[in-house]
Amino acid sequence: MNISNKINMEIDKRISNKKQENFKYYVKISLTLLLISALTAGLLAFVNSITKDKIASNELAVMENALSSMFDGCDGIKVVDGEYETPVVAVYEVYGKGEVLGYGVQTNPVGFKAEIGIIVGVDRKGSCVGVEITSISDTPGVGTKVQDKSFLSGFSGLNGESVSEYDTISGATVSSRAVKKGVEAALNLDLFKNNASDGAGEGGVR
Amino acid sequence: MKKESGFLAQFKDGIITNNPVFVQLLGTCPSLATTTNATNALGMGLSVVLVLMCSNFFISLLRKYIPSQIRIASYIVIISGFVSALELLIKAYLPSLSNSLGLFIPLIVVNCIILARAEAFASKNKVLPSVIDGLSMGLGFTFALVILGSIREIIGAGTVFGIQVFGSWYEPAVLFIMPPGAFITLGIVIALVQKLQARRKKYVEEQEYEKRRLEREAGIWK
C-alpha cells in the first residue's frame, strides 16, 4: 500500500465522520425544536380546556343581557341551528314562561374600520324591538355616534321593508349605514317571513 | 445586601434609565395603538409583564439546552405559547378587556421588547435575575403606557381611568384619542424625557469638572 492511497483513505474516513456529526447535529436541533413545540402545544391544550366553557358562556351572557333588556319577561335563550348569509352570524330564540317571545339576531356588518357587533331583537311578527351594539372600533366621537340612544331606538317598530327608509347619521354615514345594513339583514331573514305569512297580521308581508 | 441592590438597580434600569418605550424606543406600535385610555394601557402593560416574566423564566431555564442556531425559533415558539394562553385566559375572565384590546393581545408575540429581553438578557443570565429583568422591563413598559394613556384620556375624553376629571364645560379634543394624538403625545413625552436626561448628564459632568478643578488648584497650592 503506497502513501497516496493511505492519505486518500484517511480523507474518506474524515469526510464520513464529518457527515455523521452533521447528521447527529441536525437530528439534535430538530428534536429540540420538536420538543419545545410539543410542550407549548400541551400548555395551550391545557389552558384551552380550562377556558373553553367559560368563553362560550361569556358570549351567551352578553347575548342574554342584551335580549332581556329588549323583551319583558325573558327568562332564557336558545341557539337556533342553521347557516346564515353574512353579516348574520347566529340566531337565538327568546323564551318567556316556556313561550317563544321573539328572536335575537347577532350580525357583524363591516363598519368604517372593522366589523361592528350588533344584536337585533325581533318579535314574532318580524318587526324590530331593539338594537344593541356589543363591539365597535370605529373612530371615537365620530363613528361611535351610532351608539347614541336616539339613533338605535329609532329602529324599534320597523320591519324588513320599512327599515330601508330609516335615516343614517350625517357625519357618521359609513358606520350608521353599516348598522342599518346589519339590522336590515336581521329583519329580512327567511325565518321571520314564514312566521309573518302564518297570519300574524300587521307588520307582516304587505 | 449586595444582591438586593443589584435587583434595585435592575428595577431602576427597566423603569427609568433604560425605559423600553421612552429610551430604548421598543414596542412603539402597541404603545401608540393601545393607549386610547388609561385602563386599556394598564391592561396591555400588565399582559406584557406576565408574558415577559414567563418567557424570560423558561428561556433562561432552557438556555443551555437550546442550540444557538435555532434559538430565535425556539424563543418565538415559547413566547407565542404564553401569549396564546394569556389571550384565552383574558377572553374567559376579563371579556371587556379582550374586547377593547382586541388584536393587540395576540400581537404581543411580535412585540420586540420580549424578543429583545430574551436575546439580550434571559439567554445569558441565571433564572432569578431573568425573571426580575422581565418584571422590571415589563413594569417600565406599563409605566410608559399608563402615562401615555392617561394624558390621551384626560385631553381626549376629559376622564382618567373612566373617572371624570373636568366638569361638563370641557369639550374633549377627540384628536388625542385618535392615532395622530398618539404620535403627538409620544413625541412630546420622549422629548421631555430626553431633556431631563440631558440635564442630569450635564449636572453630573459639571460636578466632575468642579471636582477636578478643585483638585488641580489644591495641587498648585501645594
HADDOCK unambig.tbl for C-alpha pairs under 7 A between the chains (distance, minus, plus):
assign (segid A and resid 29 and name CA) (segid B and resid 67 and name CA) 6.64 0.50 0.50
assign (segid A and resid 32 and name CA) (segid B and resid 66 and name CA) 6.96 0.50 0.50
assign (segid A and resid 33 and name CA) (segid B and resid 74 and name CA) 6.32 0.50 0.50
assign (segid A and resid 36 and name CA) (segid B and resid 74 and name CA) 6.90 0.50 0.50
assign (segid A and resid 37 and name CA) (segid B and resid 77 and name CA) 6.43 0.50 0.50
assign (segid A and resid 40 and name CA) (segid B and resid 78 and name CA) 6.49 0.50 0.50
assign (segid A and resid 40 and name CA) (segid B and resid 81 and name CA) 5.39 0.50 0.50
assign (segid A and resid 44 and name CA) (segid B and resid 81 and name CA) 6.62 0.50 0.50
assign (segid A and resid 44 and name CA) (segid B and resid 85 and name CA) 5.76 0.50 0.50
assign (segid A and resid 47 and name CA) (segid B and resid 85 and name CA) 6.01 0.50 0.50
assign (segid A and resid 48 and name CA) (segid B and resid 88 and name CA) 6.80 0.50 0.50
assign (segid A and resid 51 and name CA) (segid B and resid 88 and name CA) 6.48 0.50 0.50
assign (segid A and resid 51 and name CA) (segid B and resid 89 and name CA) 6.42 0.50 0.50
assign (segid A and resid 51 and name CA) (segid B and resid 92 and name CA) 5.69 0.50 0.50
assign (segid A and resid 54 and name CA) (segid B and resid 92 and name CA) 5.34 0.50 0.50
assign (segid A and resid 55 and name CA) (segid B and resid 91 and name CA) 6.19 0.50 0.50
assign (segid A and resid 55 and name CA) (segid B and resid 92 and name CA) 4.59 0.50 0.50
assign (segid A and resid 141 and name CA) (segid B and resid 174 and name CA) 6.61 0.50 0.50
